[in-house]
């Protein structure tokens, strides 16, 4: 498993989703407040709905912008809280495709997608 992971969420059927064939995910949706958190963190990214880069890790990186702190299990997933956003979001069991066990903290950076020429 990678220490630092990168996905490229995009808007599809009125939802934030992402694909990651490396771990067997296609159009995996963000729900339960995680979608609202993405709305907020992408508000200054031009054309974010066409896709943006999300870098995340269980360890701090120099460029992280948000820290998500584990709060509780809920259903089959886990709820994380971001002090920077003052919000909670639910992350589904797909989280364990990136981490061997549920991390106590997740550090996140969002940035525009690289434009290929």
N, CA, C and O atoms as CSV, one atom per row, in Angstrom:
chain,resi,resn,atom,element,x,y,z
A,1,UNK,N,N,0.841,-1.186,0.000
A,1,UNK,CA,C,0.000,0.000,0.000
A,1,UNK,C,C,0.882,1.243,0.000
A,1,UNK,O,O,1.917,1.286,0.665
A,2,UNK,N,N,0.466,2.228,-0.738
A,2,UNK,CA,C,1.227,3.473,-0.803
A,2,UNK,C,C,1.091,4.270,0.484
A,2,UNK,O,O,0.072,4.194,1.169
A,3,UNK,N,N,2.120,5.031,0.803
A,3,UNK,CA,C,2.039,5.939,1.952
A,3,UNK,C,C,1.226,7.168,1.566
A,3,UNK,O,O,0.422,7.661,2.356
A,4,UNK,N,N,1.439,7.660,0.346
A,4,UNK,CA,C,0.681,8.805,-0.171
A,4,UNK,C,C,-0.141,8.309,-1.357
A,4,UNK,O,O,0.381,7.660,-2.263
A,5,UNK,N,N,-1.416,8.622,-1.337
A,5,UNK,CA,C,-2.336,8.194,-2.390
A,5,UNK,C,C,-2.877,9.399,-3.138
A,5,UNK,O,O,-2.988,10.493,-2.584
A,6,UNK,N,N,-3.214,9.184,-4.405
A,6,UNK,CA,C,-3.790,10.247,-5.233
A,6,UNK,C,C,-4.990,9.684,-5.972
A,6,UNK,O,O,-4.911,8.627,-6.600
A,7,UNK,N,N,-6.106,10.406,-5.890
A,7,UNK,CA,C,-7.279,10.082,-6.690
A,7,UNK,C,C,-7.719,11.358,-7.393
A,7,UNK,O,O,-7.266,12.453,-7.061
A,8,UNK,N,N,-8.604,11.201,-8.362
A,8,UNK,CA,C,-9.091,12.356,-9.105
A,8,UNK,C,C,-10.623,12.351,-9.120
A,8,UNK,O,O,-11.240,11.903,-10.086
A,9,UNK,N,N,-11.230,12.855,-8.036
A,9,UNK,CA,C,-12.695,12.925,-8.003
A,9,UNK,C,C,-13.249,13.828,-9.116
A,9,UNK,O,O,-12.585,14.760,-9.571
A,10,UNK,N,N,-14.462,13.529,-9.531
A,10,UNK,CA,C,-15.156,14.303,-10.561
A,10,UNK,C,C,-16.656,14.200,-10.308
A,10,UNK,O,O,-17.107,13.368,-9.520
A,11,UNK,N,N,-17.421,15.047,-10.980
A,11,UNK,CA,C,-18.871,15.122,-10.809
A,11,UNK,C,C,-19.536,14.215,-11.830
A,11,UNK,O,O,-19.289,14.337,-13.029
A,12,UNK,N,N,-20.382,13.303,-11.353
A,12,UNK,CA,C,-21.043,12.347,-12.237
A,12,UNK,C,C,-22.418,12.031,-11.658
A,12,UNK,O,O,-22.524,11.643,-10.495
A,13,UNK,N,N,-23.462,12.192,-12.451
A,13,UNK,CA,C,-24.837,11.922,-12.017
A,13,UNK,C,C,-25.175,12.637,-10.714
A,13,UNK,O,O,-25.763,12.055,-9.803
A,14,UNK,N,N,-24.792,13.908,-10.645
A,14,UNK,CA,C,-25.057,14.770,-9.489
A,14,UNK,C,C,-24.381,14.304,-8.201
A,14,UNK,O,O,-24.900,14.521,-7.106
A,15,UNK,N,N,-23.215,13.660,-8.343
A,15,UNK,CA,C,-22.460,13.187,-7.177
A,15,UNK,C,C,-20.969,13.321,-7.441
A,15,UNK,O,O,-20.516,13.257,-8.584
A,16,UNK,N,N,-20.212,13.510,-6.364
A,16,UNK,CA,C,-18.756,13.411,-6.442
A,16,UNK,C,C,-18.398,11.927,-6.400
A,16,UNK,O,O,-18.817,11.204,-5.496
A,17,UNK,N,N,-17.625,11.485,-7.379
A,17,UNK,CA,C,-17.192,10.089,-7.467
A,17,UNK,C,C,-15.721,10.052,-7.874
A,17,UNK,O,O,-15.144,11.076,-8.241
A,18,UNK,N,N,-15.124,8.874,-7.806
A,18,UNK,CA,C,-13.766,8.710,-8.333
A,18,UNK,C,C,-13.578,7.291,-8.829
A,18,UNK,O,O,-14.272,6.367,-8.405
A,19,UNK,N,N,-12.631,7.139,-9.729
A,19,UNK,CA,C,-12.239,5.843,-10.268
A,19,UNK,C,C,-10.814,5.570,-9.801
A,19,UNK,O,O,-9.992,6.484,-9.729
A,20,UNK,N,N,-10.530,4.340,-9.491
A,20,UNK,CA,C,-9.154,3.933,-9.216
A,20,UNK,C,C,-9.022,2.456,-9.576
A,20,UNK,O,O,-9.178,1.583,-8.722
A,21,UNK,N,N,-8.734,2.185,-10.851
A,21,UNK,CA,C,-8.618,0.794,-11.287
A,21,UNK,C,C,-7.542,0.023,-10.524
A,21,UNK,O,O,-7.604,-1.201,-10.419
A,22,UNK,N,N,-6.573,0.735,-10.001
A,22,UNK,CA,C,-5.489,0.102,-9.246
A,22,UNK,C,C,-6.035,-0.678,-8.046
A,22,UNK,O,O,-5.479,-1.711,-7.673
A,23,UNK,N,N,-7.135,-0.180,-7.436
A,23,UNK,CA,C,-7.729,-0.858,-6.276
A,23,UNK,C,C,-9.142,-1.375,-6.576
A,23,UNK,O,O,-9.879,-1.743,-5.661
A,24,UNK,N,N,-9.513,-1.400,-7.863
A,24,UNK,CA,C,-10.783,-1.985,-8.266
A,24,UNK,C,C,-12.015,-1.129,-8.030
A,24,UNK,O,O,-13.095,-1.663,-7.775
A,25,UNK,N,N,-11.872,0.205,-8.111
A,25,UNK,CA,C,-13.025,1.081,-7.889
A,25,UNK,C,C,-13.375,1.847,-9.160
A,25,UNK,O,O,-12.495,2.303,-9.890
A,26,UNK,N,N,-14.680,1.979,-9.409
A,26,UNK,CA,C,-15.167,2.740,-10.555
A,26,UNK,C,C,-16.401,3.520,-10.125
A,26,UNK,O,O,-17.348,2.947,-9.585
A,27,UNK,N,N,-16.388,4.830,-10.364
A,27,UNK,CA,C,-17.491,5.718,-9.984
A,27,UNK,C,C,-17.890,5.513,-8.526
A,27,UNK,O,O,-19.077,5.465,-8.202
A,28,UNK,N,N,-16.898,5.393,-7.652
A,28,UNK,CA,C,-17.134,5.232,-6.203
A,28,UNK,C,C,-17.604,6.565,-5.639
A,28,UNK,O,O,-16.861,7.544,-5.711
A,29,UNK,N,N,-18.808,6.641,-5.080
A,29,UNK,CA,C,-19.343,7.935,-4.645
A,29,UNK,C,C,-18.876,8.368,-3.252
A,29,UNK,O,O,-18.576,7.545,-2.388
A,30,UNK,N,N,-18.827,9.672,-3.071
A,30,UNK,CA,C,-18.660,10.288,-1.760
A,30,UNK,C,C,-20.050,10.680,-1.287
A,30,UNK,O,O,-20.775,11.368,-2.007
A,31,UNK,N,N,-20.433,10.255,-0.093
A,31,UNK,CA,C,-21.764,10.543,0.458
A,31,UNK,C,C,-21.620,10.877,1.941
A,31,UNK,O,O,-20.507,10.918,2.464
A,32,UNK,N,N,-22.725,11.112,2.606
A,32,UNK,CA,C,-22.740,11.256,4.059
A,32,UNK,C,C,-21.917,12.401,4.609
A,32,UNK,O,O,-21.276,12.269,5.651
A,33,UNK,N,N,-21.932,13.524,3.911
A,33,UNK,CA,C,-21.189,14.687,4.379
A,33,UNK,C,C,-19.841,14.843,3.710
A,33,UNK,O,O,-19.345,15.963,3.594
A,34,UNK,N,N,-19.227,13.745,3.262
A,34,UNK,CA,C,-17.948,13.847,2.540
A,34,UNK,C,C,-18.161,14.632,1.243
A,34,UNK,O,O,-17.280,15.375,0.812
A,35,UNK,N,N,-19.325,14.465,0.628
A,35,UNK,CA,C,-19.641,15.203,-0.591
A,35,UNK,C,C,-19.725,16.711,-0.334
A,35,UNK,O,O,-19.256,17.510,-1.145
A,36,UNK,N,N,-20.311,17.085,0.774
A,36,UNK,CA,C,-20.415,18.504,1.142
A,36,UNK,C,C,-19.041,19.086,1.450
A,36,UNK,O,O,-18.755,20.234,1.110
A,37,UNK,N,N,-18.198,18.293,2.091
A,37,UNK,CA,C,-16.832,18.749,2.358
A,37,UNK,C,C,-16.101,19.002,1.042
A,37,UNK,O,O,-15.367,19.982,0.922
A,38,UNK,N,N,-16.294,18.127,0.054
A,38,UNK,CA,C,-15.652,18.314,-1.252
A,38,UNK,C,C,-16.184,19.570,-1.920
A,38,UNK,O,O,-15.414,20.319,-2.520
A,39,UNK,N,N,-17.482,19.815,-1.829
A,39,UNK,CA,C,-18.038,21.065,-2.381
A,39,UNK,C,C,-17.263,22.267,-1.839
A,39,UNK,O,O,-16.904,23.176,-2.588
A,40,UNK,N,N,-17.016,22.259,-0.552
A,40,UNK,CA,C,-16.356,23.400,0.094
A,40,UNK,C,C,-14.886,23.520,-0.299
A,40,UNK,O,O,-14.416,24.620,-0.593
A,41,UNK,N,N,-14.156,22.410,-0.307
A,41,UNK,CA,C,-12.714,22.498,-0.570
A,41,UNK,C,C,-12.393,22.735,-2.037
A,41,UNK,O,O,-11.268,23.102,-2.375
A,42,UNK,N,N,-13.372,22.530,-2.910
A,42,UNK,CA,C,-13.134,22.766,-4.336
A,42,UNK,C,C,-13.735,24.079,-4.824
A,42,UNK,O,O,-13.677,24.375,-6.018
A,43,UNK,N,N,-14.301,24.855,-3.939
A,43,UNK,CA,C,-14.998,26.077,-4.363
A,43,UNK,C,C,-14.084,27.051,-5.114
A,43,UNK,O,O,-14.568,27.849,-5.917
A,44,UNK,N,N,-12.781,26.998,-4.868
A,44,UNK,CA,C,-11.846,27.894,-5.566
A,44,UNK,C,C,-11.066,27.197,-6.674
A,44,UNK,O,O,-10.156,27.794,-7.249
A,45,UNK,N,N,-11.400,25.960,-6.982
A,45,UNK,CA,C,-10.707,25.236,-8.051
A,45,UNK,C,C,-11.533,25.350,-9.325
A,45,UNK,O,O,-12.655,24.849,-9.388
A,46,UNK,N,N,-10.976,26.013,-10.345
A,46,UNK,CA,C,-11.720,26.146,-11.608
A,46,UNK,C,C,-12.048,24.774,-12.205
A,46,UNK,O,O,-11.206,23.877,-12.227
A,47,UNK,N,N,-13.260,24.632,-12.677
A,47,UNK,CA,C,-13.710,23.404,-13.339
A,47,UNK,C,C,-13.500,22.146,-12.493
A,47,UNK,O,O,-13.228,21.078,-13.042
A,48,UNK,N,N,-13.620,22.253,-11.184
A,48,UNK,CA,C,-13.403,21.099,-10.299
A,48,UNK,C,C,-14.307,19.926,-10.664
A,48,UNK,O,O,-13.912,18.769,-10.522
A,49,UNK,N,N,-15.504,20.216,-11.127
A,49,UNK,CA,C,-16.429,19.131,-11.453
A,49,UNK,C,C,-15.932,18.285,-12.632
A,49,UNK,O,O,-16.397,17.163,-12.831
A,50,UNK,N,N,-14.996,18.822,-13.407
A,50,UNK,CA,C,-14.382,18.042,-14.484
A,50,UNK,C,C,-13.287,17.127,-13.944
A,50,UNK,O,O,-12.782,16.263,-14.661
A,51,UNK,N,N,-12.929,17.318,-12.690
A,51,UNK,CA,C,-11.915,16.502,-12.035
A,51,UNK,C,C,-10.871,17.371,-11.365
A,51,UNK,O,O,-10.479,18.409,-11.900
A,52,UNK,N,N,-10.426,16.953,-10.207
A,52,UNK,CA,C,-9.363,17.628,-9.476
A,52,UNK,C,C,-8.538,16.558,-8.778
A,52,UNK,O,O,-8.991,15.424,-8.626
A,53,UNK,N,N,-7.341,16.910,-8.357
A,53,UNK,CA,C,-6.474,15.952,-7.674
A,53,UNK,C,C,-6.673,16.038,-6.170
A,53,UNK,O,O,-6.711,17.124,-5.592
A,54,UNK,N,N,-6.797,14.876,-5.551
A,54,UNK,CA,C,-6.869,14.777,-4.096
A,54,UNK,C,C,-5.734,13.849,-3.648
A,54,UNK,O,O,-5.684,12.675,-4.015
A,55,UNK,N,N,-4.836,14.409,-2.850
A,55,UNK,CA,C,-3.704,13.664,-2.317
A,55,UNK,C,C,-4.017,13.404,-0.845
A,55,UNK,O,O,-4.406,14.324,-0.125
A,56,UNK,N,N,-3.852,12.158,-0.392
A,56,UNK,CA,C,-4.177,11.864,1.002
A,56,UNK,C,C,-3.236,10.810,1.578
A,56,UNK,O,O,-2.703,9.956,0.870
A,57,UNK,N,N,-3.057,10.908,2.891
A,57,UNK,CA,C,-2.123,10.043,3.593
A,57,UNK,C,C,-2.499,9.982,5.073
A,57,UNK,O,O,-3.177,10.873,5.586
A,58,UNK,N,N,-2.056,8.931,5.748
A,58,UNK,CA,C,-2.266,8.832,7.195
A,58,UNK,C,C,-1.183,9.586,7.960
A,58,UNK,O,O,-1.254,9.711,9.183
A,59,UNK,N,N,-0.187,10.084,7.243
A,59,UNK,CA,C,0.886,10.869,7.870
A,59,UNK,C,C,0.913,12.255,7.246
A,59,UNK,O,O,0.604,12.401,6.063
A,60,UNK,N,N,1.274,13.270,8.013
A,60,UNK,CA,C,1.274,14.634,7.471
A,60,UNK,C,C,2.265,14.789,6.317
A,60,UNK,O,O,3.372,14.252,6.354
A,61,UNK,N,N,1.851,15.517,5.316
A,61,UNK,CA,C,2.763,15.905,4.235
A,61,UNK,C,C,2.921,17.418,4.315
A,61,UNK,O,O,2.040,18.103,4.835
A,62,UNK,N,N,4.018,17.944,3.813
A,62,UNK,CA,C,4.259,19.387,3.936
A,62,UNK,C,C,3.159,20.251,3.317
A,62,UNK,O,O,2.938,21.379,3.758
A,63,UNK,N,N,2.469,19.729,2.299
A,63,UNK,CA,C,1.482,20.541,1.579
A,63,UNK,C,C,0.037,20.232,1.946
A,63,UNK,O,O,-0.876,20.726,1.285
A,64,UNK,N,N,-0.198,19.425,2.984
A,64,UNK,CA,C,-1.597,19.101,3.292
A,64,UNK,C,C,-2.342,20.373,3.742
A,64,UNK,O,O,-1.771,21.273,4.357
A,65,UNK,N,N,-3.621,20.402,3.411
A,65,UNK,CA,C,-4.463,21.554,3.750
A,65,UNK,C,C,-5.490,21.221,4.823
A,65,UNK,O,O,-5.941,22.104,5.553
A,66,UNK,N,N,-5.858,19.948,4.916
A,66,UNK,CA,C,-6.918,19.533,5.825
A,66,UNK,C,C,-6.484,18.290,6.591
A,66,UNK,O,O,-5.807,17.413,6.057
A,67,UNK,N,N,-6.886,18.239,7.840
A,67,UNK,CA,C,-6.655,17.044,8.652
A,67,UNK,C,C,-8.015,16.505,9.054
A,67,UNK,O,O,-8.832,17.220,9.635
A,68,UNK,N,N,-8.250,15.241,8.742
A,68,UNK,CA,C,-9.484,14.573,9.124
A,68,UNK,C,C,-9.173,13.680,10.309
A,68,UNK,O,O,-8.243,12.874,10.265
A,69,UNK,N,N,-9.953,13.825,11.364
A,69,UNK,CA,C,-9.740,13.054,12.582
A,69,UNK,C,C,-10.871,12.051,12.738
A,69,UNK,O,O,-12.046,12.408,12.652
A,70,UNK,N,N,-10.508,10.785,12.970
A,70,UNK,CA,C,-11.515,9.739,13.148
A,70,UNK,C,C,-12.363,10.034,14.378
A,70,UNK,O,O,-11.838,10.367,15.441
A,71,UNK,N,N,-13.672,9.910,14.226
A,71,UNK,CA,C,-14.594,10.148,15.337
A,71,UNK,C,C,-15.318,8.887,15.780
A,71,UNK,O,O,-15.418,8.614,16.976
A,72,UNK,N,N,-15.832,8.104,14.804
A,72,UNK,CA,C,-16.609,6.924,15.184
A,72,UNK,C,C,-16.894,6.051,13.963
A,72,UNK,O,O,-16.831,6.495,12.817
A,73,UNK,N,N,-17.208,4.798,14.259
A,73,UNK,CA,C,-17.731,3.912,13.227
A,73,UNK,C,C,-19.204,4.237,13.046
A,73,UNK,O,O,-19.902,4.582,14.000
A,74,UNK,N,N,-19.659,4.122,11.827
A,74,UNK,CA,C,-21.084,4.329,11.550
A,74,UNK,C,C,-21.459,3.423,10.397
A,74,UNK,O,O,-20.954,3.574,9.285
A,75,UNK,N,N,-22.335,2.492,10.663
A,75,UNK,CA,C,-22.691,1.513,9.641
A,75,UNK,C,C,-21.451,0.717,9.260
A,75,UNK,O,O,-20.740,0.206,10.125
A,76,UNK,N,N,-21.202,0.618,7.976
A,76,UNK,CA,C,-20.031,-0.119,7.503
A,76,UNK,C,C,-18.813,0.772,7.298
A,76,UNK,O,O,-17.754,0.294,6.890
A,77,UNK,N,N,-18.959,2.068,7.579
A,77,UNK,CA,C,-17.871,3.009,7.346
A,77,UNK,C,C,-17.426,3.733,8.600
A,77,UNK,O,O,-17.687,3.294,9.720
A,78,UNK,N,N,-16.753,4.843,8.391
A,78,UNK,CA,C,-16.190,5.622,9.489
A,78,UNK,C,C,-16.447,7.109,9.266
A,78,UNK,O,O,-16.405,7.600,8.138
A,79,UNK,N,N,-16.712,7.810,10.359
A,79,UNK,CA,C,-16.949,9.248,10.302
A,79,UNK,C,C,-15.671,9.968,10.734
A,79,UNK,O,O,-15.073,9.651,11.763
A,80,UNK,N,N,-15.274,10.937,9.923
A,80,UNK,CA,C,-14.103,11.768,10.193
A,80,UNK,C,C,-14.550,13.217,10.324
A,80,UNK,O,O,-15.520,13.640,9.695
A,81,UNK,N,N,-13.828,13.975,11.153
A,81,UNK,CA,C,-14.130,15.381,11.395
A,81,UNK,C,C,-12.952,16.242,10.944
A,81,UNK,O,O,-11.797,15.918,11.225
A,82,UNK,N,N,-13.245,17.334,10.247
A,82,UNK,CA,C,-12.238,18.310,9.850
A,82,UNK,C,C,-12.449,19.581,10.646
A,82,UNK,O,O,-13.471,20.252,10.503
A,83,UNK,N,N,-11.481,19.908,11.483
A,83,UNK,CA,C,-11.558,21.151,12.248
A,83,UNK,C,C,-11.519,22.350,11.308
A,83,UNK,O,O,-12.223,23.335,11.534
A,84,UNK,N,N,-10.703,22.279,10.253
A,84,UNK,CA,C,-10.599,23.393,9.302
A,84,UNK,C,C,-11.944,23.713,8.655
A,84,UNK,O,O,-12.248,24.874,8.382
A,85,UNK,N,N,-12.739,22.685,8.414
A,85,UNK,CA,C,-14.037,22.875,7.775
A,85,UNK,C,C,-15.190,22.911,8.771
A,85,UNK,O,O,-16.298,23.318,8.424
A,86,UNK,N,N,-14.936,22.492,9.996
A,86,UNK,CA,C,-16.005,22.416,10.989
A,86,UNK,C,C,-17.101,21.472,10.546
A,86,UNK,O,O,-18.287,21.741,10.735
A,87,UNK,N,N,-16.685,20.349,9.946
A,87,UNK,CA,C,-17.666,19.432,9.362
A,87,UNK,C,C,-17.209,17.983,9.503
A,87,UNK,O,O,-16.021,17.688,9.640
A,88,UNK,N,N,-18.206,17.084,9.464
A,88,UNK,CA,C,-17.953,15.651,9.479
A,88,UNK,C,C,-18.315,15.061,8.122
A,88,UNK,O,O,-19.176,15.574,7.407
A,89,UNK,N,N,-17.631,13.966,7.789
A,89,UNK,CA,C,-17.945,13.238,6.574
A,89,UNK,C,C,-17.748,11.749,6.787
A,89,UNK,O,O,-16.842,11.324,7.503
A,90,UNK,N,N,-18.604,10.967,6.159
A,90,UNK,CA,C,-18.557,9.510,6.271
A,90,UNK,C,C,-17.729,8.954,5.128
A,90,UNK,O,O,-17.923,9.327,3.971
A,91,UNK,N,N,-16.808,8.064,5.455
A,91,UNK,CA,C,-16.004,7.385,4.436
A,91,UNK,C,C,-16.343,5.904,4.460
A,91,UNK,O,O,-16.330,5.267,5.513
A,92,UNK,N,N,-16.644,5.371,3.298
A,92,UNK,CA,C,-17.117,3.992,3.173
A,92,UNK,C,C,-15.967,2.992,3.321
A,92,UNK,O,O,-14.808,3.390,3.437
A,93,UNK,N,N,-16.287,1.699,3.317
A,93,UNK,CA,C,-15.254,0.677,3.477
A,93,UNK,C,C,-14.167,0.693,2.401
A,93,UNK,O,O,-13.127,0.058,2.580
A,94,UNK,N,N,-14.379,1.397,1.295
A,94,UNK,CA,C,-13.331,1.513,0.269
A,94,UNK,C,C,-12.069,2.152,0.852
A,94,UNK,O,O,-10.986,2.009,0.285
A,95,UNK,N,N,-12.198,2.845,1.966
A,95,UNK,CA,C,-11.048,3.429,2.660
A,95,UNK,C,C,-9.972,2.370,2.912
A,95,UNK,O,O,-8.777,2.659,2.855
A,96,UNK,N,N,-10.411,1.149,3.190
A,96,UNK,CA,C,-9.465,0.081,3.511
A,96,UNK,C,C,-8.773,-0.499,2.276
A,96,UNK,O,O,-7.957,-1.414,2.392
A,97,UNK,N,N,-9.093,0.023,1.115
A,97,UNK,CA,C,-8.325,-0.332,-0.083
A,97,UNK,C,C,-7.028,0.485,-0.135
A,97,UNK,O,O,-6.113,0.183,-0.900
A,98,UNK,N,N,-6.979,1.524,0.700
A,98,UNK,CA,C,-5.810,2.415,0.736
A,98,UNK,C,C,-5.006,2.283,2.026
A,98,UNK,O,O,-3.828,2.640,2.063
A,99,UNK,N,N,-5.627,1.781,3.070
A,99,UNK,CA,C,-4.975,1.648,4.372
A,99,UNK,C,C,-5.244,0.248,4.918
A,99,UNK,O,O,-6.343,-0.281,4.753
A,100,UNK,N,N,-4.256,-0.346,5.559
A,100,UNK,CA,C,-4.430,-1.684,6.119
A,100,UNK,C,C,-5.462,-1.692,7.242
A,100,UNK,O,O,-6.195,-2.665,7.421
A,101,UNK,N,N,-5.509,-0.601,7.989
A,101,UNK,CA,C,-6.534,-0.436,9.021
A,101,UNK,C,C,-6.972,1.017,9.017
A,101,UNK,O,O,-6.288,1.890,8.483
A,102,UNK,N,N,-8.109,1.256,9.616
A,102,UNK,CA,C,-8.662,2.611,9.654
A,102,UNK,C,C,-7.645,3.561,10.292
A,102,UNK,O,O,-7.228,3.339,11.429
A,103,UNK,N,N,-7.239,4.619,9.576
A,103,UNK,CA,C,-6.295,5.569,10.175
A,103,UNK,C,C,-6.991,6.486,11.180
A,103,UNK,O,O,-8.166,6.815,11.018
A,104,UNK,N,N,-6.264,6.894,12.210
A,104,UNK,CA,C,-6.837,7.806,13.197
A,104,UNK,C,C,-6.921,9.218,12.636
A,104,UNK,O,O,-7.744,10.021,13.075
A,105,UNK,N,N,-6.067,9.515,11.664
A,105,UNK,CA,C,-6.082,10.820,11.005
A,105,UNK,C,C,-5.773,10.630,9.522
A,105,UNK,O,O,-5.021,9.733,9.140
A,106,UNK,N,N,-6.358,11.478,8.708
A,106,UNK,CA,C,-6.064,11.482,7.276
A,106,UNK,C,C,-5.737,12.923,6.902
A,106,UNK,O,O,-6.483,13.848,7.222
A,107,UNK,N,N,-4.624,13.092,6.230
A,107,UNK,CA,C,-4.180,14.414,5.802
A,107,UNK,C,C,-4.463,14.540,4.315
A,107,UNK,O,O,-4.134,13.649,3.532
A,108,UNK,N,N,-5.080,15.663,3.927
A,108,UNK,CA,C,-5.593,15.817,2.568
A,108,UNK,C,C,-5.104,17.121,1.940
A,108,UNK,O,O,-5.027,18.164,2.589
A,109,UNK,N,N,-4.783,17.021,0.670
A,109,UNK,CA,C,-4.489,18.204,-0.141
A,109,UNK,C,C,-5.348,18.104,-1.396
A,109,UNK,O,O,-5.452,17.033,-1.994
A,110,UNK,N,N,-5.965,19.214,-1.796
A,110,UNK,CA,C,-6.704,19.273,-3.056
A,110,UNK,C,C,-6.054,20.321,-3.937
A,110,UNK,O,O,-5.591,21.360,-3.468
A,111,UNK,N,N,-6.034,20.020,-5.233
A,111,UNK,CA,C,-5.446,20.970,-6.182
A,111,UNK,C,C,-6.023,20.714,-7.572
A,111,UNK,O,O,-6.560,19.640,-7.843
A,112,UNK,N,N,-5.909,21.704,-8.444
A,112,UNK,CA,C,-6.445,21.517,-9.790
A,112,UNK,C,C,-5.792,20.347,-10.492
A,112,UNK,O,O,-4.640,19.999,-10.236
A,113,UNK,N,N,-6.549,19.761,-11.371
A,113,UNK,CA,C,-6.047,18.662,-12.202
A,113,UNK,C,C,-5.035,19.221,-13.183
A,113,UNK,O,O,-5.212,20.321,-13.707
A,114,UNK,N,N,-3.990,18.479,-13.428
A,114,UNK,CA,C,-3.012,18.881,-14.442
A,114,UNK,C,C,-3.671,18.813,-15.804
A,114,UNK,O,O,-4.362,17.847,-16.129
A,115,UNK,N,N,-3.453,19.828,-16.582
A,115,UNK,CA,C,-4.013,19.877,-17.934
A,115,UNK,C,C,-2.980,19.310,-18.902
A,115,UNK,O,O,-1.856,19.806,-18.986
A,116,UNK,N,N,-3.372,18.264,-19.633
A,116,UNK,CA,C,-2.437,17.697,-20.616
A,116,UNK,C,C,-2.631,18.411,-21.950
A,116,UNK,O,O,-3.741,18.813,-22.300
A,117,UNK,N,N,-1.542,18.560,-22.680
A,117,UNK,CA,C,-1.624,19.275,-23.963
A,117,UNK,C,C,-1.798,18.353,-25.120
A,117,UNK,O,O,-1.884,18.805,-26.262
